[in-house]
Amino acid sequence: MSRKYELVVIDLDGTLVDASGNISDADKSTVKAAQAAGVRVAIATGRVIDACRRQLQELELDSAHIFFDGALVYDMSRGETVYIQPIQPETLKSAVAFASANNIYLELYALDRYFVKEITWADDVHRKFFGLKSTLADLADVASREIIIKCELMIHNDKEEAQSSIFMDNFKGLLCGTIARTPAYPDMKFVNVVDPAVSKGSGLVQLAGHLGIGLDQVMAIGDGTNDLTLLEKAGFKVAMGNARDELKAAADYVTLSVEDSGVAAAIKRFIL
């Protein structure tokens, strides 16, 4: 007899990863139990691949996952790209030029590394929390030769908030910006800037198609505004107890917070 849900797709930061940067033992064991029961489990994150390797190893997940806020679906076990939607080259060049002219800090992310024009406070955050090391480069040169999947804006004060708004307003219709947060840095916003066709929801459509699973057989769990499209596409929508209010309003069920292993609680109730 088939199960009601064949795939569980889970956000990382604020959903599985807590304020200390860790995944609870309860979440780990429950995710493994779901897999042992034959249910597929995947993550859907704004993070790049290298920033997820430790978490995927801890959860013993080695199949296909959604990265870059939906711009990339990548099969870890095969080392293969299932789906990719990079930023259009001409748009990217314009974005780099605009950021430079307006003194806006911008990061460019390729599949396996990210580029910056200078080392700032953001470099320390990426290195310590996400395990990422930046590559210093001329961003105009990078834009002309690299396939860039996303740009990122970092916000931790009013000036950066204003700069982010100026940047996104200028590229309305050409780029899409979604805000990601992590409990480890509650006063910080990570703005993932991608092609307007990209979302976690579009990534889920690609992932489910790759696995041969209907969207009505998917349970999605998240906490942030960038998880809205993910939940919209899923057959069953779960918001964390610490989720943004708009996500809770869109959910079929609100589970416990990340600090209380809400993922484990939801999987035990609806999957196991």
Secondary structure, DSSP 8 states (H G I E B T S, - for coil): ---S-SEEEE-SBTTTB-TTS---HHHHHHHHHHHHTT-EEEEB-SS-GGGTHHHHHHHT--SEEEEGGGTEEEETTTTEEEEE----HHHHHHHHHHHHHTT---EEE-SS-EEESS--HHHHHHHHHH---EEE--HHHHHHHS---EEEEEESSHHHHHHHHHHHHHTBTTBEEEEE--TTSTT-EEEEEE-TT--HHHHHHHHHHHHT--GGGEEEEE-SGGGHHHHHHSSEEEE-TTS-HHHHHH-SEE---GGGTHHHHHHHHHT-
